């Protein structure tokens, strides 16, 4: 009961009329960070596409690290992965950042450092997730190098998995949190810079739970595929910020399953013809 009373009090405190106007620099800096991340990502993606050779090299260079684990390739992958996550995820996370900054402005005149600390916690979660995706990429590299004709099956399976995940309870819970920035700030507010870091990390975990499976599609289709990056960024943005985001999520799920099955069937037929 005490916890519910505290949350209710925070909701009253965070109602739209009680939030402080944000310094213009916060919004401008977030926009610049997003634009800069996209510029660097596109520069790397287009540079990679110009250096591609055979189809197998395409898969190895365009979507996955070179076969064989090495510390250097891991660091390079994590750097590129983190940059991509900032570019693709920050647009949909920006309302959360701005509401956090507005709430922070009610408590202190120091807004910039806590807001960027919140963002650092958020990016830390997505950057760390790259360790798992790197392992997946290494396995995928071996798979593609041994069975290049079956590559469409990998994308088909990823699409079907992503589509089915859209209907799971975990997706629903995580999406609800991502779509409710006022509720998130009210329920999980922590004071201080460490508190801002932990809040950002918690939001990052909800966001990861909501969207991780979409990036398995990106890994299968080509990690540096500009078209897929733009499409998945739009899907994430629409789910989190458009009205009826849950319905959009379900529509995306159906489309992904259908496209995945078509891709898989085409992959099987191509393999049999060969």
C-alpha positions in Angstrom: 0.0 0.0 0.0 2.8 2.4 0.9 4.5 1.7 -2.4 1.3 2.4 -4.4 0.8 5.6 -2.5 4.4 6.7 -3.3 3.9 5.9 -7.0 0.6 7.8 -7.1 2.3 10.8 -5.5 5.0 10.6 -8.2 2.4 10.5 -10.9 0.9 13.7 -9.5 4.4 15.2 -9.4 5.1 14.2 -13.0 1.9 15.2 -14.6 2.5 17.1 -17.8 1.7 20.5 -16.3 4.3 20.0 -13.5 7.3 19.3 -15.7 9.9 22.0 -16.1 10.6 23.3 -19.6 13.8 21.7 -20.9 16.9 23.7 -21.8 17.0 23.7 -25.6 20.6 22.3 -25.4 19.3 18.9 -24.2 17.0 18.3 -27.1 19.5 19.7 -29.6 22.3 17.5 -28.2 20.2 14.4 -28.5 19.2 15.2 -32.1 22.9 15.8 -32.9 23.9 12.5 -31.2 21.3 10.6 -33.3 22.2 12.3 -36.5 25.9 11.7 -35.9 25.4 8.0 -35.1 23.4 7.6 -38.3 26.1 9.5 -40.3 28.9 7.2 -39.0 26.7 4.1 -39.4 25.8 4.9 -43.0 29.4 5.8 -43.8 30.6 2.5 -42.5 27.8 0.6 -44.2 28.3 2.2 -47.6 32.1 1.7 -47.3 31.6 -2.0 -46.6 29.2 -2.5 -49.5 31.8 -1.1 -51.9 34.4 -3.7 -50.8 32.3 -6.8 -51.1 33.3 -9.7 -53.3 31.7 -13.1 -53.6 28.4 -14.1 -52.0 30.0 -15.8 -49.1 32.3 -12.9 -48.6 29.2 -10.7 -48.7 27.7 -12.6 -45.8 30.9 -12.6 -43.9 31.7 -8.9 -44.4 28.3 -7.4 -44.7 26.5 -9.1 -41.8 29.0 -11.0 -39.6 32.6 -10.8 -38.4 35.3 -12.9 -40.0 35.2 -16.5 -39.0 37.3 -17.3 -36.0 37.1 -15.5 -32.7 39.6 -12.8 -31.9 39.7 -10.1 -29.4 40.3 -7.5 -32.1 37.3 -8.6 -34.1 35.2 -8.6 -30.9 36.1 -5.0 -30.1 35.5 -3.9 -33.7 32.1 -5.6 -33.7 31.1 -4.1 -30.4 32.1 -0.6 -31.5 30.0 -0.9 -34.7 27.2 -2.6 -32.9 26.9 0.1 -30.2 27.0 2.9 -32.8 24.2 1.2 -34.7 22.1 0.8 -31.6 22.5 4.5 -30.8 21.4 5.3 -34.3 18.5 2.9 -34.5 17.2 3.0 -30.9 17.7 6.6 -29.7 14.9 8.1 -31.9 12.3 5.9 -30.2 13.9 6.4 -26.7 14.1 10.1 -27.0 10.7 10.8 -25.3 11.9 8.8 -22.3 15.1 10.8 -22.2 13.2 14.1 -22.4 10.7 13.2 -19.7 13.5 12.1 -17.4 15.3 15.4 -18.1 12.1 17.3 -17.3 11.6 15.5 -14.1 15.3 16.1 -13.2 14.8 19.8 -13.9 12.1 19.9 -11.2 14.7 18.7 -8.6 17.9 20.4 -9.6 19.3 23.0 -12.0 21.9 20.4 -13.1 20.1 18.5 -15.9 22.6 17.7 -18.6 24.9 15.4 -16.7 22.1 13.2 -15.2 20.4 13.0 -18.6 23.5 11.9 -20.3 24.2 9.5 -17.5 20.7 8.0 -18.0 21.6 7.7 -21.7 24.9 6.0 -20.9 23.1 3.4 -18.8 20.7 2.8 -21.7 23.5 2.5 -24.3 25.5 0.2 -21.9 22.8 -2.4 -22.0 22.5 -2.4 -25.8 26.3 -2.4 -26.2 26.7 -5.3 -23.8 24.0 -7.2 -25.8 26.5 -7.1 -28.7 28.5 -9.9 -26.9 25.6 -12.3 -27.5 25.0 -11.1 -31.0 28.8 -11.5 -31.7 28.6 -15.2 -30.7 25.5 -15.6 -32.9 27.4 -14.0 -35.8 30.3 -16.3 -35.4 28.0 -19.4 -35.5 26.3 -17.8 -38.5 29.6 -17.3 -40.3 30.4 -21.0 -40.0 26.9 -21.9 -41.1 27.0 -19.7 -44.2 30.6 -20.7 -45.2 29.7 -24.4 -45.1 26.1 -24.2 -46.5 25.9 -20.9 -48.6 22.8 -22.1 -50.5 20.9 -22.4 -47.2 21.5 -18.7 -46.3 17.8 -17.8 -47.1 16.7 -20.4 -44.6 18.5 -18.4 -41.9 16.7 -15.2 -42.8 13.4 -17.0 -43.1 13.8 -18.6 -39.6 14.8 -15.3 -38.1 11.7 -13.6 -39.6 9.4 -16.3 -38.4 10.9 -16.2 -34.9 10.7 -12.4 -34.8 7.1 -12.5 -36.0 6.0 -15.1 -33.3 7.8 -13.1 -30.6 5.6 -10.2 -31.3 2.7 -12.1 -29.7 4.5 -13.2 -26.5 3.7 -12.0 -23.0 7.3 -10.7 -22.6 7.0 -8.6 -25.7 3.7 -7.2 -24.4 5.2 -6.3 -20.9 8.3 -4.7 -22.3 6.5 -2.7 -25.0 4.0 -1.4 -22.4 6.9 -0.1 -20.3 8.6 1.5 -23.3 5.3 3.2 -24.3 4.8 4.7 -20.8 7.7 7.0 -20.0 5.7 8.9 -17.3 4.9 5.6 -15.6 8.5 4.4 -15.9 10.0 7.6 -14.4 7.4 7.6 -11.6 7.9 4.0 -10.6 11.7 3.7 -11.0 13.0 7.1 -10.1 16.4 7.1 -8.3 18.3 10.1 -7.1 21.8 11.0 -8.1 24.1 10.1 -11.0 24.2 6.5 -10.0 20.5 6.4 -9.8 20.3 8.0 -13.3 22.7 5.3 -14.6 20.6 2.5 -13.1 17.4 4.0 -14.4 18.9 4.2 -17.9 20.1 0.6 -17.6 16.6 -0.6 -16.5 15.0 1.2 -19.4 17.6 -0.4 -21.7 16.6 -3.9 -20.4 12.9 -3.3 -21.1 13.9 -2.0 -24.5 16.1 -4.9 -25.2 13.3 -7.3 -24.1 11.0 -5.6 -26.5 13.3 -5.4 -29.6 16.1 -8.0 -29.4 14.5 -10.4 -31.8 14.3 -7.8 -34.5 18.0 -7.6 -34.5 18.3 -11.3 -35.2 16.6 -10.4 -38.5 19.2 -7.7 -39.1 22.0 -10.2 -38.4 20.6 -12.7 -40.8 19.8 -10.2 -43.5 23.1 -8.3 -43.3 24.2 -6.2 -40.3 25.2 -3.4 -42.5 22.2 -3.5 -44.8 20.9 0.0 -44.9 17.5 -1.0 -46.1 16.9 -3.4 -43.1 18.3 -0.8 -40.7 15.9 1.8 -41.8 13.0 -0.7 -41.9 13.6 -2.0 -38.4 14.2 1.5 -37.0 10.7 2.5 -38.4 9.2 -0.6 -36.8 10.6 0.1 -33.4 9.6 3.8 -33.7 6.0 2.9 -34.7 5.6 0.3 -32.0 6.7 2.7 -29.2 5.4 6.0 -30.3 2.5 5.7 -32.7 -1.1 5.2 -31.4 -2.1 1.6 -31.1 1.5 0.4 -30.8 0.4 -3.1 -29.7 -1.7 -3.5 -32.8 1.2 -2.3 -35.0 3.4 -4.9 -33.2 0.9 -7.7 -34.1 0.6 -6.6 -37.7 4.4 -6.6 -38.0 4.4 -10.1 -36.4 2.0 -11.5 -39.0 3.9 -9.9 -41.9 7.2 -11.2 -40.6 5.9 -14.8 -40.2 4.4 -14.7 -43.8 7.6 -13.3 -45.3 9.8 -15.7 -43.3 7.8 -18.7 -44.5 8.1 -17.5 -48.1 11.8 -16.9 -47.7 12.3 -20.3 -46.2 10.3 -22.1 -48.9 12.3 -20.3 -51.6 15.5 -21.2 -49.8 14.5 -24.9 -49.8 13.6 -24.9 -53.4 16.9 -23.2 -54.4 18.8 -25.8 -52.4 17.0 -28.7 -54.0 17.6 -27.3 -57.5 21.3 -27.2 -56.8 
